[in-house]
C-alpha cells in the first residue's frame, strides 16, 4: 500500500505539470457541458446530475470522515441523496442524509420516498437560507458528529455566500464543506444565458469571499489535482478548526 501511495503521488505530480493534459481536460469539460453531460448518469436508479469524477471524490471523503450527518442543499431528482445514503449504508453505522430544496417536485419526492435508501434520508422543502429552515436544520444537527455539508442549490454569489456563512458552523473538524459548480467562474462567457449566475457571480466568487472571513476552512487542492476534471475547483473545503 505504501508503494501504491507513493506511485500515486508521483503520477499526480506529473499530471499537474502536464499542461497539455489539463488543457485537454478543460476543452472536454467546456464542450461536454453543451450536451448536459452530467445528466447522463444515475445512481441506484435515480438521476444524479454529477460528473463521475466528483462522485468518486465525494465517496472517498465519506469513507474517510464517516459522517453521522450529511447535509445537502439542492435535491433535484434525488440521485445524490441516494448516493450518499447508500455509502452510509455500506459503512454500516448510523449516518443519515438531510436534503433541502426550495421546490421538491412531487414526482421526485415519490421516487425518493419509495427507494430502499430512503430509510437514511430526511428532506425539507424551503429556501436553504430562510430563517424557518435554518431553525429546523439547527435542531436536526444538534449533537451530530461528524457533520459534512454539500452546497448545490442556487449558484448565485449572494445565495451561496449566505449558505456558506450559515452551514459552515455545522461542519466538524476533519470533515468537509463541498461547494459544487465553482467551475462556473472558469467557463466561457455566456455559458448560462438563461440563469442568474455566470462569471463574477457564482459559487467560486462566494468561496473566495467566505475564506477571507473564515479561517476554519482551507481549500483541499489535493482532490482537484488528482481528479483533473471536476465541477468544484477550489470547492473542496476542509475544516481544520473547531
C-alpha positions, 0 to 999 in steps of 0.5 A: 500500500505504501508503494501504491501511495507513493506511485500515486503521488508521483503520477499526480505530480506529473499530471499537474505539470502536464499542461497539455493534459489539463488543457485537454481536460478543460476543452472536454469539460467546456464542450461536454457541458453543451450536451448536459453531460452530467445528466447522463448518469444515475445512481441506484436508479435515480438521476444524479446530475454529477460528473463521475469524477466528483462522485468518486471524490465525494465517496472517498471523503465519506469513507474517510470522515464517516459522517453521522450527518450529511447535509445537502442543499439542492435535491433535484431528482434525488440521485445524490441523496441516494448516493450518499445514503447508500455509502452510509449504508455500506459503512454500516453505522448510523449516518443519515442524509438531510436534503433541502430544496426550495421546490421538491417536485412531487414526482421526485419526492415519490421516487425518493420516498419509495427507494430502499435508501430512503430509510437514511434520508430526511428532506425539507422543502424551503429556501436553504437560507430562510430563517424557518429552515435554518431553525429546523436544520439547527435542531436536526444537527444538534449533537451530530458528529461528524457533520459534512455539508454539500452546497448545490442549490442556487449558484448565485454569489449572494445565495451561496455566500449566505449558505456558506456563512450559515452551514459552515458552523455545522461542519466538524473538524476533519470533515468537509464543506463541498461547494459544487459548480465553482467551475462556473467562474472558469467557463466561457462567457455566456455559458448560462444565458438563461440563469442568474449566475455566470462569471463574477457571480457564482459559487467560486466568487462566494468561496473566495469571499467566505475564506477571507472571513473564515479561517476554519476552512482551507481549500483541499487542492489535493482532490482537484489535482488528482481528479483533473476534471471536476465541477468544484475547483477550489470547492473542496473545503476542509475544516481544520478548526473547531 
